[in-house]
Amino acid sequence: MRVKRQRLAERPEIILEAADAVLRKGGARALTIDAVAAEAGLSKGGVLHHYASKDALILALVGRKLSELREGIAACEADAPPGPSQLPMAMVAHARAHYCEDDQSSRALLLASIEYPEALNDYRSFVAERLGRLAEMNGACPGEGSILFFSILGLMMGRTLGFHQLEADELQPMFEALERIARKSGS
């Protein structure tokens, strides 16, 4: 009985992994409950038991991505020297560390969110929270934290959407410039 309960407890994550695989393979249009069920090796009813609709599934996927982002930035923040530039430096470090990750699922998830715009509400809150924290910094150059945030966002979203595929030698001076801005924004 304990094993069965454990498997049931793991199903939401199994379903999200399957949904992510469907997105990577076929894009946003391929994301259906049937496709996710087939990928997870579950019945359609098994998927619907945990996620009552495609919208609920998209919301859960966006939530999982946002949790990963929050945790990643928090880990970088814990590694950064304490002080006013801690958050800006952490944001640059996180972007640098994750720039080259596979963006197929991120791209497809972003496109799927267009069908269900409410899925981005938590992400909008995250952006507002970060901008608020950056605005609270008493740096010598107000506004630089926000410029830094939107520069990183533009760099990452541009890659996610396939607008560019910058090489390491092109990225190095960009990340160095972002680090200079991050240090300056906290001074």
Secondary structure, 3 states (H helix, E strand, C coil): CHHHHHHHHHHHHHHHHHHHHHHHHHCHHHCCHHHHHHHHCCCHHHHHHHCCCHHHHHHHHHHHHHHHHHHHHHHHHHHCCCCCCHHHHHHHHHHHHHCCCCCHHHHHHHHHHHHCHHHHHHHHHHHHHHHHHHHHCCCCCCCHHHHHHHHHHHHHHHHHCCCCCCCHHHHHHHHHHHHHHHHHHCC
